[in-house]
Amino acid sequence: MILLQQVLDHIKAGILQTGQFIREEAYQFSADRIERKGFNDLVSYVDKEAEKMLVSSCSEALPEAGFITEEGTKTERKVEYNWIIDPLDGTTNFTHGLPVYSISVALMRNEKLVIGVVYEINRDEFFYAVEGSPAYCNDEEIKVSKVNTLSESLLATGFPYYDFEQMQSYLKILNDFMQSTHGLRRMGSAAVDLAYVACGRFEGFFEYNLNAWDVAAGAFIVQQAGGQVTDFKGGNDFVFGREIVASSNVQNEMLQVIQKHWQNKEPKA
């Protein structure tokens, strides 16, 4: 029987080591080393090397597991266990010298999330959760905010950066939230946004056109911290469905605003 806490303990050192590598590279990073995977979709040697380090650590911890990785270091999926890895969530922030980026590592067992880790590198905050246990930040238990009204909430989101088909719908959603909350923030790392929902800094987060590696770990941490996570329809297809709403106690109010304006079109891959 696989003991998930032991698996987490095994990968923790590797994640922290990878975070130290990213932190050191940030001081000497040059913009001429940026590559473009697509329109506004950036990658660097830092992403690629970090992913290799994480894949190695996760392989040692659970050799029988497959991988879903952003940079394609290892992409063989297995039937039961699969790691979902984003080695540098917030690459655009990193390349521009903005200190909001993170490592995101999740483990799925039979399509169910069972481990989530988000390491916010610059603040040295290690958010994590294991199936059947609470969520933690640096070994202190965390809970979602107790605020239960949208009017008292601070929300986070992300902006479309390559598929603008739903822009008008999104602007209407933003307009509603701007007038009915304490405000909106755009941090640039979905994993960090979700971790901040889990520890009560944000009451909610929503975004579309995200990938599994952007949200899997953070979404699980939110759930283990007592929060709710759905897709825009209120269903459970938030890991692979490319749309997510996560909150403390304002999920229904957020979904009402989103569903009023959203066109329910399939986002482009």
C-alpha positions in Angstrom: 0.0 0.0 0.0 1.3 3.4 -1.0 1.6 5.9 2.0 0.9 9.3 0.5 2.5 11.2 3.3 5.7 9.3 2.7 5.5 10.2 -1.0 5.1 13.9 -0.1 7.9 13.8 2.4 10.2 12.3 -0.3 9.4 14.9 -3.0 9.5 17.9 -0.6 13.3 18.2 -0.7 13.3 18.0 -4.5 10.8 20.7 -4.8 12.7 23.0 -2.4 15.9 22.3 -4.3 14.2 23.1 -7.6 12.9 26.3 -6.0 16.4 27.3 -5.0 17.6 26.7 -8.5 14.9 29.0 -9.9 15.6 31.6 -7.3 19.3 31.7 -8.1 18.6 31.8 -11.9 16.3 34.8 -11.4 19.3 36.9 -10.4 21.1 36.3 -13.7 18.3 35.7 -16.1 18.6 37.3 -19.5 15.6 38.0 -21.7 17.5 36.8 -24.8 17.1 33.3 -23.4 13.3 33.3 -23.7 11.7 30.9 -26.2 8.2 31.1 -27.6 6.0 28.1 -27.7 3.1 30.1 -29.2 1.6 33.6 -29.1 2.4 35.0 -25.7 3.3 31.5 -24.5 6.8 31.8 -23.1 9.3 29.2 -21.9 13.0 29.4 -20.8 15.8 27.0 -20.0 14.8 27.5 -16.4 11.4 25.9 -16.9 13.0 23.0 -18.7 15.7 22.3 -16.2 13.4 22.7 -13.3 11.0 20.2 -14.8 13.8 17.7 -15.2 14.6 18.1 -11.5 11.0 17.6 -10.5 10.4 14.6 -12.7 13.5 13.0 -11.3 12.4 13.5 -7.7 8.8 12.3 -8.3 10.1 9.3 -10.2 12.2 8.3 -7.2 9.3 8.8 -4.8 6.8 6.8 -6.9 8.4 4.8 -9.8 5.1 3.4 -11.0 3.5 6.8 -11.6 3.1 8.4 -15.0 3.5 12.1 -15.8 1.5 15.0 -17.3 4.1 17.8 -17.6 4.0 21.3 -19.1 7.3 21.2 -20.9 7.1 17.5 -22.0 10.1 16.2 -20.1 8.1 13.0 -19.5 4.6 12.5 -20.8 3.8 8.8 -20.4 0.5 8.5 -18.5 -0.2 5.4 -16.4 -3.5 3.8 -15.5 -3.5 4.4 -11.7 -1.1 7.1 -10.6 0.0 10.3 -12.5 2.0 13.3 -11.5 0.9 16.7 -12.9 3.8 19.2 -12.9 4.2 22.8 -13.7 7.9 23.6 -13.0 7.4 27.4 -13.2 3.9 28.7 -13.0 4.2 32.4 -13.8 6.9 32.2 -16.5 6.0 35.6 -17.9 6.4 37.2 -14.4 9.7 35.4 -14.0 11.1 36.6 -17.4 10.0 40.2 -16.6 11.5 40.1 -13.0 8.1 40.2 -11.2 8.4 38.1 -8.0 5.2 36.0 -8.3 5.8 32.5 -9.6 5.7 29.1 -8.2 6.2 25.3 -8.6 3.0 23.2 -8.8 3.1 19.5 -8.3 0.0 17.2 -7.9 -0.6 13.5 -7.8 -3.7 11.8 -9.2 -4.9 8.3 -8.3 -7.5 7.0 -10.7 -8.3 10.6 -11.9 -8.7 11.8 -8.3 -6.3 14.3 -6.7 -4.6 12.9 -3.7 -1.5 15.2 -3.2 -1.0 18.9 -4.0 2.0 21.1 -3.5 2.4 24.8 -4.5 5.8 26.3 -3.6 5.7 30.1 -3.8 9.4 30.6 -4.4 10.0 34.3 -3.5 8.1 34.2 -0.2 9.4 30.7 0.6 5.9 29.4 1.3 5.3 25.7 0.9 1.6 25.0 0.5 0.6 21.3 0.6 -2.1 18.8 1.2 -2.6 15.0 1.3 -5.8 13.1 0.9 -7.6 12.7 4.2 -5.6 15.5 5.9 -5.9 19.3 6.3 -4.0 21.8 4.1 -0.8 23.4 5.4 1.5 26.3 4.6 5.0 25.8 6.0 3.6 23.2 8.4 0.9 25.5 9.8 -2.7 24.4 9.1 -4.6 26.7 6.8 -8.3 27.3 6.2 -10.2 29.3 3.6 -11.6 32.7 4.5 -14.7 32.8 6.7 -16.2 35.7 4.6 -19.5 34.4 3.1 -20.7 37.4 1.0 -19.4 38.5 -2.4 -19.6 42.1 -1.4 -16.9 41.5 1.3 -14.7 39.4 -0.9 -11.3 40.0 -2.7 -11.1 37.9 -5.8 -8.3 36.9 -8.1 -8.4 36.1 -11.8 -6.2 35.8 -14.9 -6.6 37.5 -18.3 -6.7 35.7 -21.7 -3.3 35.9 -23.4 -3.9 34.1 -26.7 -7.6 33.1 -27.2 -9.6 36.3 -27.2 -12.9 34.8 -28.5 -14.6 35.1 -25.1 -13.1 38.5 -24.3 -16.4 40.4 -24.3 -18.1 37.9 -22.0 -15.1 38.0 -19.7 -15.1 41.8 -19.6 -18.8 41.7 -18.6 -17.9 39.3 -15.8 -15.0 41.5 -14.6 -17.3 44.5 -14.7 -19.8 42.8 -12.4 -17.2 41.7 -10.0 -15.5 45.1 -9.9 -18.8 46.6 -8.7 -19.8 43.9 -6.3 -16.6 43.0 -4.4 -13.6 44.5 -2.6 -11.7 44.2 -5.8 -9.9 42.0 -8.3 -6.3 41.0 -8.4 -4.3 39.5 -11.3 -1.2 37.9 -9.8 0.0 36.0 -12.9 0.3 32.5 -11.4 -2.9 30.5 -11.1 -1.2 28.1 -8.6 -0.4 31.0 -6.3 -3.9 32.4 -6.7 -5.4 29.1 -5.6 -2.9 28.7 -2.7 -4.0 32.2 -1.6 -7.6 31.1 -1.7 -6.7 28.1 0.5 -5.1 30.3 3.2 -7.8 33.0 3.2 -6.0 35.8 1.4 -8.5 35.7 -1.5 -12.1 34.7 -1.1 -12.3 33.4 -4.7 -10.5 32.8 -8.0 -11.7 32.2 -11.5 -10.1 31.8 -14.9 -10.5 29.9 -18.2 -8.1 28.4 -20.8 -5.9 27.0 -18.0 -4.2 23.6 -18.2 -4.2 20.7 -15.7 -0.7 21.6 -14.5 -1.8 25.2 -13.7 -4.6 24.2 -11.4 -4.4 20.6 -10.2 -2.3 21.1 -7.1 -3.8 24.4 -6.0 -7.4 23.2 -6.5 -6.7 20.2 -4.3 -5.2 22.4 -1.6 -8.3 24.6 -1.7 -10.5 21.6 -1.2 -8.5 20.3 1.7 -8.6 23.7 3.3 -12.4 23.7 3.3 -13.1 25.5 0.0 -15.1 24.6 -3.1 -13.8 24.1 -6.6 -15.9 23.7 -9.8 -15.9 24.5 -13.5 -18.0 27.4 -14.8 -21.1 25.2 -15.0 -20.7 24.2 -11.3 -19.5 20.7 -12.3 -16.3 18.8 -11.4 -14.4 19.2 -14.7 -12.0 21.8 -13.4 -8.7 19.9 -13.8 -8.9 19.1 -17.5 -11.9 21.2 -18.5 -9.9 24.5 -18.9 -12.1 26.6 -16.6 -12.1 26.9 -12.8 -13.9 28.7 -10.0 -12.5 28.2 -6.5 -13.7 29.9 -3.4 -14.2 29.9 0.4 -17.9 30.5 0.9 -19.0 32.5 -2.1 -19.1 29.9 -4.8 -22.8 30.2 -5.6 -22.6 34.0 -5.9 -19.5 33.8 -8.1 -21.1 31.1 -10.4 -24.2 33.2 -10.7 -22.2 36.2 -12.1 -20.1 34.0 -14.4 -23.0 32.0 -15.8 -25.0 35.2 -16.5 -22.4 36.3 -19.1 -20.5 33.2 -20.1 -21.2 31.8 -23.6 -20.3 28.2 -22.7 -18.1 27.8 -25.8 -15.3 25.3 -25.7 -12.0 27.2 -25.2 -9.3 26.6 -27.8 -6.6 24.1 -27.0 
